[in-house]
């Protein structure tokens, strides 16, 4: 690889916005057949750099080279014509169109008189889908697919052109473990064909599994490039955030209070069955399992989004019926959802309005909302949670993932719940913000909250939980204390083994 010329080279790229130098002399190269990770905290400049590369932004300084040729990307179509393909984290599909139409949008094969050659379109699309080993075909309506399968349609687009460089932006955020294997096989095939790959991800295990080299950005500045085989997670973290992180397991140093939430024999059809557990005040209980284990569905039931068919829910020892989110909120249960952008926030609204949305009826002065009360609530939780934003007027869609998550958490904390349920608390969040969220969850427990954390990341549940509930196929297989759990025993439990010690 060292004798070859880079397929892509960015030379001293500068991009400035009013008052902000987003990119400051950033340079790095991608070689043919290389998987090159680009890492950094949210706000480090990764997205800005990719928008420069894709022609969405024009750089204020520096140059882009493909091979020996200096190129100027006048727009996304020109970038694609030059062989640069983007697989975006945020889906950009037309839901009413078919899979085939989405994959070849703007490039539909034609017959005479400009008619679409539907037969050829279907044939070409199905050939690509076969490589991806997916369970749908060319004629499937995209809106009928799961989010994970829609992501596979995005990936299929990369296989329709003679790509020289493919940029994957958090491509596994919505994929199951089985779909990740298919994606990694696709990346391996692209690599074998000499395609240069930029892989953007916060997931360390993926970075160490599939990449050759890693380049780091921090505050818009290039921090260096390292060989993946020569570095460690701790070293990368220090390069990204400039400090060490506490990666130890959770060890509570406060006494637990009374049982705040108890679930007895809760069942909901095929989603989960005979589920029983307790969460005490001052305790973080982690729920861990594979996709489809029933964890999110239990949270939705507790928050009134889903009806249980049998079983009991008790709050402070008293049985309750929760028929709606309004019931849950009134009884002191709050849910930070898995999809913060789709379910937790209104991205076009400002930070203050997002923070106070659930209690806006209680903040009225006559026919008007009491703006001063809203601002006071926002200021209180901005300071308490260290939310980094210029002010309450900032549109929440412009915040980093970590700060968006803090807005959602602050929204529910301002309702003063006794039980806080957090589903996938750090999905799509950089390692520095992830550490802050973990610290926050432990601090909330220490303040007397009963906290449920649902996570697909083993290091996360090991790090934040006092106890871990291992689920498999809708059932609790075993409950571990933080002292007794091991990675092997946890994997066995979520794989359907170890049920002899079921909770």
C-alpha positions as CSV (number, residue, x, y, z in Angstrom):
1,X,0.0,0.0,0.0
2,X,2.9,2.4,0.6
3,X,4.1,2.2,-3.0
4,X,0.7,3.1,-4.4
5,X,-0.6,6.6,-5.0
6,X,-3.5,7.7,-2.8
7,X,-6.9,7.4,-4.4
8,X,-7.8,10.5,-2.4
9,X,-5.8,13.2,-0.7
10,X,-7.0,16.2,1.2
11,X,-4.3,18.9,1.5
12,X,-4.6,21.6,4.2
13,X,-8.3,21.9,4.0
14,X,-9.7,25.0,5.7
15,X,-13.4,25.8,6.2
16,X,-14.7,28.8,8.1
17,X,-18.2,29.8,9.1
18,X,-19.1,33.1,10.8
19,X,-17.1,33.1,14.1
20,X,-16.0,29.5,13.7
21,X,-13.0,27.9,12.0
22,X,-14.6,24.5,11.5
23,X,-11.6,23.0,9.7
24,X,-8.1,24.2,10.3
25,X,-5.5,22.9,7.8
26,X,-6.7,19.3,7.7
27,X,-4.7,16.8,5.6
28,X,-4.8,13.1,5.2
29,X,-4.8,10.4,2.4
30,X,-6.7,7.3,1.6
31,X,-4.9,4.5,-0.3
32,X,-6.5,2.1,-2.8
33,X,-7.8,-1.0,-1.0
34,X,-7.6,0.7,2.4
35,X,-10.3,1.1,5.1
36,X,-9.4,4.4,6.7
37,X,-11.3,5.4,9.8
38,X,-12.0,9.0,10.5
39,X,-12.7,9.6,14.2
40,X,-13.4,12.5,16.6
41,X,-16.0,13.8,19.0
42,X,-19.3,15.2,17.8
43,X,-18.4,18.7,16.5
44,X,-14.8,17.7,15.7
45,X,-15.3,18.6,12.0
46,X,-15.9,15.1,10.5
47,X,-19.2,16.0,8.9
48,X,-17.9,19.4,7.6
49,X,-14.9,17.7,6.1
50,X,-17.1,15.1,4.3
51,X,-19.4,17.9,3.0
52,X,-16.4,19.6,1.6
53,X,-15.4,16.3,-0.1
54,X,-18.9,15.8,-1.4
55,X,-19.2,19.3,-2.9
56,X,-21.8,20.5,-0.5
57,X,-19.4,23.1,1.0
58,X,-16.5,24.8,-0.9
59,X,-13.3,24.9,1.1
60,X,-11.8,28.3,2.0
61,X,-8.3,26.9,1.6
62,X,-6.5,23.8,0.6
63,X,-7.0,21.3,-2.2
64,X,-8.5,17.9,-3.0
65,X,-6.5,15.4,-5.1
66,X,-7.7,12.1,-6.7
67,X,-4.5,10.4,-7.8
68,X,-2.3,13.1,-9.4
69,X,-5.3,15.3,-10.4
70,X,-6.4,18.3,-8.4
71,X,-10.2,18.3,-8.4
72,X,-12.9,20.7,-7.5
73,X,-16.2,19.3,-6.3
74,X,-18.9,21.8,-7.6
75,X,-21.7,19.7,-6.0
76,X,-22.7,16.2,-5.0
77,X,-23.4,15.0,-8.5
78,X,-19.9,16.0,-9.6
79,X,-18.4,14.2,-6.6
80,X,-20.4,11.1,-7.6
81,X,-19.3,11.4,-11.2
82,X,-15.7,11.4,-10.1
83,X,-16.2,8.2,-8.2
84,X,-16.9,9.4,-4.6
85,X,-19.9,7.7,-3.1
86,X,-21.5,8.5,0.3
87,X,-23.4,6.2,2.6
88,X,-25.1,8.6,4.9
89,X,-26.2,7.9,8.5
90,X,-29.3,10.0,7.9
91,X,-31.4,8.1,5.4
92,X,-32.1,10.0,2.1
93,X,-34.7,7.7,0.5
94,X,-38.0,8.3,-1.3
95,X,-40.3,6.1,0.7
96,X,-43.1,6.0,-1.9
97,X,-40.7,4.7,-4.6
98,X,-39.5,1.1,-5.1
99,X,-36.1,-0.1,-4.0
100,X,-34.9,-0.2,-7.6
101,X,-36.1,3.4,-8.3
102,X,-34.3,4.6,-5.2
103,X,-31.0,2.8,-6.0
104,X,-30.9,4.2,-9.6
105,X,-32.6,7.5,-8.9
106,X,-31.5,10.0,-11.6
107,X,-29.9,7.2,-13.6
108,X,-32.8,4.9,-14.6
109,X,-32.0,2.8,-17.6
110,X,-33.9,4.0,-20.7
111,X,-35.3,2.5,-23.9
112,X,-36.3,4.3,-27.0
113,X,-38.2,7.6,-26.6
114,X,-36.9,8.0,-23.0
115,X,-39.1,5.2,-21.6
116,X,-37.8,3.5,-18.5
117,X,-36.5,0.0,-19.1
118,X,-38.2,-1.6,-16.1
119,X,-37.0,-5.1,-16.9
120,X,-33.4,-4.1,-17.0
121,X,-33.8,-1.9,-13.9
122,X,-35.3,-4.9,-11.9
123,X,-32.6,-7.2,-13.2
124,X,-29.7,-4.9,-12.3
125,X,-31.2,-4.1,-8.9
126,X,-31.8,-7.7,-7.9
127,X,-28.2,-8.6,-8.9
128,X,-27.0,-6.0,-6.4
129,X,-29.4,-7.1,-3.7
130,X,-28.2,-10.7,-4.1
131,X,-24.7,-9.6,-3.1
132,X,-26.1,-8.0,0.0
133,X,-28.1,-11.1,1.0
134,X,-31.2,-9.1,1.9
135,X,-34.8,-10.5,2.2
136,X,-36.5,-8.1,-0.2
137,X,-36.4,-7.4,-4.0
138,X,-36.3,-4.6,-6.5
139,X,-40.0,-3.9,-6.6
140,X,-40.5,-3.6,-2.8
141,X,-41.7,-0.2,-1.7
142,X,-39.0,1.4,0.4
143,X,-41.5,2.8,3.0
144,X,-42.5,-0.8,3.8
145,X,-38.9,-1.7,4.8
146,X,-37.5,-1.6,8.3
147,X,-34.9,1.1,9.1
148,X,-32.2,-1.5,9.0
149,X,-33.2,-2.6,5.5
150,X,-33.5,1.0,4.3
151,X,-29.9,1.4,5.4
152,X,-29.1,-1.6,3.2
153,X,-30.7,0.2,0.2
154,X,-28.4,3.1,0.9
155,X,-25.5,0.8,0.8
156,X,-26.7,-0.8,-2.4
157,X,-26.4,2.6,-4.1
158,X,-22.6,2.4,-3.6
159,X,-22.5,-0.7,-5.7
160,X,-24.1,0.9,-8.8
161,X,-21.2,3.1,-9.8
162,X,-17.5,2.7,-10.5
163,X,-16.5,3.9,-7.1
164,X,-13.0,5.1,-6.4
165,X,-13.7,6.1,-2.8
166,X,-16.7,5.2,-0.6
167,X,-17.5,7.1,2.6
168,X,-19.5,5.2,5.3
169,X,-21.0,7.5,8.0
170,X,-22.0,5.4,11.0
171,X,-23.3,2.7,8.7
172,X,-24.1,0.1,11.4
173,X,-26.2,2.4,13.6
174,X,-29.5,0.8,12.5
175,X,-28.2,-2.7,11.6
176,X,-28.6,-6.0,13.4
177,X,-25.6,-8.2,14.1
178,X,-26.4,-10.4,11.0
179,X,-26.7,-7.3,8.8
180,X,-23.4,-6.0,10.1
181,X,-21.7,-9.2,8.9
182,X,-23.1,-8.6,5.4
183,X,-21.9,-5.0,5.5
184,X,-18.4,-6.0,6.5
185,X,-18.4,-8.5,3.6
186,X,-19.4,-5.7,1.2
187,X,-16.6,-3.5,2.6
188,X,-14.1,-6.4,2.2
189,X,-15.2,-6.9,-1.5
190,X,-14.8,-3.1,-2.2
191,X,-11.4,-3.2,-0.6
192,X,-10.3,-6.2,-2.7
193,X,-11.4,-4.2,-5.8
194,X,-9.0,-1.4,-4.8
195,X,-11.6,1.0,-3.6
196,X,-10.5,3.4,-0.9
197,X,-12.9,3.5,2.0
198,X,-13.4,6.2,4.7
199,X,-15.2,4.7,7.7
200,X,-16.7,7.1,10.2
201,X,-17.8,5.4,13.5
202,X,-17.8,5.9,17.2
203,X,-17.8,2.1,17.8
204,X,-14.3,1.1,18.8
205,X,-14.9,-2.7,18.2
206,X,-15.7,-2.0,14.6
207,X,-12.8,0.3,14.1
208,X,-10.3,-2.3,15.4
209,X,-12.0,-5.1,13.4
210,X,-12.1,-3.7,9.9
211,X,-9.9,-0.6,9.5
212,X,-6.2,-0.3,8.4
213,X,-5.5,3.2,9.6
214,X,-7.2,5.8,11.7
215,X,-7.1,9.6,11.4
216,X,-8.2,11.8,14.3
217,X,-9.8,15.2,14.3
218,X,-10.3,17.4,17.4
219,X,-11.9,20.9,17.3
220,X,-11.4,21.0,13.5
221,X,-7.7,20.2,13.7
222,X,-5.9,17.2,12.4
223,X,-4.3,15.2,15.3
224,X,-2.5,12.5,13.4
225,X,-2.9,9.2,11.6
226,X,-2.0,5.8,13.2
227,X,-2.0,2.2,12.1
228,X,-4.9,0.4,13.7
229,X,-2.7,-2.5,14.6
230,X,-0.3,-0.2,16.5
231,X,-2.7,1.7,18.7
232,X,-5.2,1.1,21.6
233,X,-8.6,2.3,22.5
234,X,-7.1,4.4,25.4
235,X,-4.6,6.0,23.0
236,X,-7.3,6.9,20.5
237,X,-9.5,8.3,23.2
238,X,-6.7,10.6,24.4
239,X,-6.1,11.8,20.8
240,X,-9.8,12.5,20.3
241,X,-10.6,14.3,23.6
242,X,-7.3,15.2,25.1
243,X,-7.9,13.4,28.3
244,X,-8.2,10.0,29.8
245,X,-11.6,8.4,30.4
246,X,-12.8,6.3,33.4
247,X,-13.4,2.9,31.7
248,X,-13.8,1.0,34.9
249,X,-16.9,-0.9,35.9
250,X,-19.5,0.7,38.0
251,X,-19.1,0.3,41.7
252,X,-21.8,2.0,43.8
253,X,-20.7,4.0,46.8
254,X,-24.2,4.9,48.1
255,X,-27.0,3.1,49.8
256,X,-30.0,1.9,47.8
257,X,-33.4,3.0,48.8
258,X,-36.8,1.4,48.6
259,X,-38.2,-0.4,45.6
260,X,-39.6,2.3,43.3
261,X,-40.7,0.1,40.4
262,X,-41.6,-3.6,40.5
263,X,-42.9,-5.7,37.5
264,X,-44.5,-9.1,38.2
265,X,-45.2,-11.7,35.5
266,X,-45.6,-9.1,32.7
267,X,-46.4,-10.6,29.3
268,X,-47.2,-9.1,25.9
269,X,-47.9,-11.8,23.2
270,X,-44.8,-12.9,21.4
271,X,-42.8,-9.8,22.4
272,X,-42.0,-10.8,26.0
273,X,-43.3,-13.2,28.5
274,X,-43.5,-13.6,32.3
275,X,-41.1,-10.7,33.0
276,X,-40.4,-9.9,36.6
277,X,-37.9,-7.4,38.1
278,X,-37.4,-4.6,40.6
279,X,-35.6,-1.2,40.4
280,X,-34.7,0.5,43.7
281,X,-34.1,4.2,44.3
282,X,-30.4,4.9,43.9
283,X,-29.9,2.0,41.5
284,X,-29.1,1.6,37.8
285,X,-30.5,-1.6,36.4
286,X,-29.2,-2.4,32.9
287,X,-31.1,-4.5,30.4
288,X,-28.9,-6.3,27.9
289,X,-29.8,-8.6,25.0
290,X,-29.8,-9.1,21.3
291,X,-32.1,-7.3,18.9
292,X,-35.7,-8.6,19.4
293,X,-35.1,-9.7,23.0
294,X,-38.0,-7.6,24.2
295,X,-36.2,-4.9,26.1
296,X,-37.6,-1.8,24.3
297,X,-41.1,-3.3,24.3
298,X,-41.0,-3.6,28.1
299,X,-40.0,0.1,28.3
300,X,-42.8,1.0,26.0
301,X,-45.3,-0.9,28.1
302,X,-44.1,0.9,31.3
303,X,-44.5,4.3,29.5
304,X,-48.0,3.5,28.3
305,X,-47.1,3.1,24.6
306,X,-48.0,-0.6,24.6
307,X,-50.5,-2.7,26.4
308,X,-49.5,-5.8,28.4
309,X,-51.7,-8.8,28.2
310,X,-51.1,-9.9,31.7
311,X,-49.0,-9.2,34.8
312,X,-48.6,-6.3,37.3
313,X,-46.8,-3.0,37.5
314,X,-46.2,-1.6,41.0
315,X,-44.9,1.8,41.9
316,X,-43.8,2.2,45.5
317,X,-45.6,-1.0,46.3
318,X,-48.9,0.0,44.8
319,X,-50.3,-1.7,41.7
320,X,-51.0,0.8,38.9
321,X,-52.5,0.7,35.4
322,X,-50.7,2.7,32.8
323,X,-52.8,3.3,29.7
324,X,-51.0,6.2,28.1
325,X,-47.8,8.2,28.3
326,X,-49.8,10.9,30.2
327,X,-50.6,8.2,32.8
328,X,-46.9,7.3,33.1
329,X,-45.7,10.9,33.4
330,X,-48.3,11.6,36.0
331,X,-47.1,8.6,38.0
332,X,-43.5,9.7,37.7
333,X,-42.2,7.5,34.9
334,X,-40.2,9.1,32.1
335,X,-38.7,7.5,28.9
336,X,-35.7,8.7,27.0
337,X,-36.4,6.8,23.7
338,X,-34.0,4.9,21.5
339,X,-34.5,7.2,18.5
340,X,-33.9,10.7,20.0
341,X,-34.3,12.5,16.7
342,X,-37.5,10.8,15.6
343,X,-39.2,10.3,19.0
344,X,-37.4,12.5,21.6
345,X,-37.0,15.9,19.9
346,X,-38.6,18.3,17.5
347,X,-35.4,19.1,15.5
348,X,-36.8,22.4,14.1
349,X,-37.7,23.8,17.5
350,X,-35.3,25.6,19.8
351,X,-33.7,24.1,22.9
352,X,-36.0,25.8,25.4
353,X,-39.2,24.7,23.7
354,X,-37.9,21.1,23.4
355,X,-36.9,21.1,27.1
356,X,-40.3,22.3,28.3
357,X,-42.6,20.6,25.8
358,X,-44.2,18.0,28.1
359,X,-45.2,20.6,30.7
360,X,-46.2,23.5,28.5
361,X,-49.7,23.4,29.9
362,X,-48.4,24.0,33.4
363,X,-46.3,27.0,32.3
364,X,-49.1,29.2,31.0
365,X,-50.0,32.7,32.2
366,X,-53.6,33.2,31.0
367,X,-53.7,32.3,27.3
368,X,-49.9,32.7,26.9
369,X,-46.9,30.5,27.8
370,X,-44.8,32.0,30.6
371,X,-41.6,32.5,28.7
372,X,-39.7,33.5,31.8
373,X,-40.6,30.2,33.5
374,X,-39.5,28.2,30.4
375,X,-36.2,30.0,30.2
376,X,-35.6,29.4,33.9
377,X,-36.1,25.7,33.5
378,X,-33.8,25.6,30.4
379,X,-31.1,27.5,32.2
380,X,-31.3,25.2,35.3
381,X,-30.9,22.0,33.3
382,X,-28.4,23.4,30.9
383,X,-26.1,24.1,33.8
384,X,-26.9,20.9,35.6
385,X,-26.3,18.7,32.6
386,X,-23.5,20.8,31.0
387,X,-25.4,21.3,27.8
388,X,-23.2,23.1,25.4
389,X,-25.2,25.6,23.3
390,X,-24.9,29.3,22.7
391,X,-28.4,29.8,24.3
392,X,-32.0,28.6,24.4
393,X,-32.7,30.0,20.9
394,X,-30.4,27.5,19.2
395,X,-32.3,25.1,17.0
396,X,-31.9,21.7,18.6
397,X,-31.2,20.0,15.3
398,X,-27.9,22.0,15.1
399,X,-26.5,20.5,18.4
400,X,-24.2,17.5,18.6
401,X,-25.6,14.1,19.3
402,X,-24.4,14.2,22.9
403,X,-26.0,17.6,23.6
404,X,-29.2,16.5,21.9
405,X,-29.4,13.5,24.3
406,X,-28.8,15.8,27.3
407,X,-31.8,18.0,26.1
408,X,-34.0,14.9,26.1
409,X,-32.8,13.8,29.5
410,X,-33.2,17.3,30.8
411,X,-36.7,17.5,29.4
412,X,-37.7,14.5,31.6
413,X,-35.7,15.4,34.7
414,X,-37.5,18.8,34.7
415,X,-40.7,16.7,35.3
416,X,-39.2,15.3,38.5
417,X,-39.7,11.6,37.8
418,X,-39.0,8.8,40.3
419,X,-38.3,6.3,37.5
420,X,-36.1,7.2,34.5
421,X,-35.9,4.7,31.6
422,X,-33.2,5.4,29.1
423,X,-33.2,3.3,25.9
424,X,-29.8,3.2,24.1
425,X,-28.4,6.3,25.9
426,X,-25.3,6.8,23.8
427,X,-26.3,5.5,20.3
428,X,-24.5,7.6,17.7
429,X,-22.6,9.6,20.4
430,X,-18.8,10.1,20.5
431,X,-16.6,8.6,23.2
432,X,-16.2,11.8,25.2
433,X,-20.0,12.6,25.3
434,X,-20.6,8.9,26.0
435,X,-18.5,9.2,29.1
436,X,-20.4,12.3,30.2
437,X,-23.8,10.5,29.8
438,X,-22.5,7.5,31.8
439,X,-21.4,9.8,34.6
440,X,-24.7,11.6,34.5
441,X,-26.7,8.3,34.8
442,X,-24.6,7.3,37.8
443,X,-25.0,10.7,39.4
444,X,-28.8,10.6,38.9
445,X,-28.9,7.2,40.7
446,X,-26.8,8.6,43.6
447,X,-29.4,11.4,43.8
448,X,-32.2,8.9,44.4
449,X,-33.6,8.2,41.0
450,X,-34.5,4.6,40.0
451,X,-32.8,4.3,36.6
452,X,-33.4,1.6,33.9
453,X,-30.8,1.5,31.1
454,X,-31.4,-0.5,27.9
455,X,-28.3,-1.0,25.8
456,X,-26.9,-3.1,23.0
457,X,-23.3,-2.4,24.1
458,X,-21.8,-4.7,26.7
459,X,-19.1,-2.3,27.9
460,X,-21.9,0.2,28.5
461,X,-24.1,-2.0,30.7
462,X,-21.0,-3.3,32.6
463,X,-19.9,0.3,33.2
464,X,-23.1,1.9,34.4
465,X,-25.2,-0.8,36.0
466,X,-25.5,-2.0,39.6
467,X,-27.4,-5.0,38.3
468,X,-27.8,-6.4,34.8
469,X,-30.9,-8.2,33.5
470,X,-30.0,-10.5,30.6
471,X,-32.8,-11.1,28.1
472,X,-33.3,-13.7,25.4
473,X,-36.3,-14.0,23.1
474,X,-38.7,-12.1,25.3
475,X,-37.6,-13.7,28.6
476,X,-35.3,-12.8,31.4
477,X,-32.6,-15.5,31.5
478,X,-30.7,-14.2,34.5
479,X,-30.0,-11.1,36.7
480,X,-26.4,-10.4,37.6
481,X,-24.9,-8.1,40.2
482,X,-22.0,-5.9,39.0
483,X,-19.7,-8.0,41.3
484,X,-20.6,-11.4,39.9
485,X,-21.1,-10.7,36.2
486,X,-18.5,-11.7,33.6
487,X,-18.5,-11.1,29.9
488,X,-18.7,-14.8,29.2
489,X,-21.6,-15.4,31.6
490,X,-23.5,-12.4,30.1
491,X,-23.0,-13.7,26.5
492,X,-24.2,-17.1,27.5
493,X,-27.3,-15.7,29.1
494,X,-28.4,-13.5,26.1
495,X,-27.7,-16.5,23.8
496,X,-30.4,-18.5,25.6
497,X,-28.0,-20.3,28.0
498,X,-27.7,-20.0,31.7
499,X,-31.4,-20.0,32.3
500,X,-31.0,-22.3,35.3
501,X,-30.4,-19.1,37.4
502,X,-33.2,-17.0,35.8
503,X,-34.4,-14.1,37.9
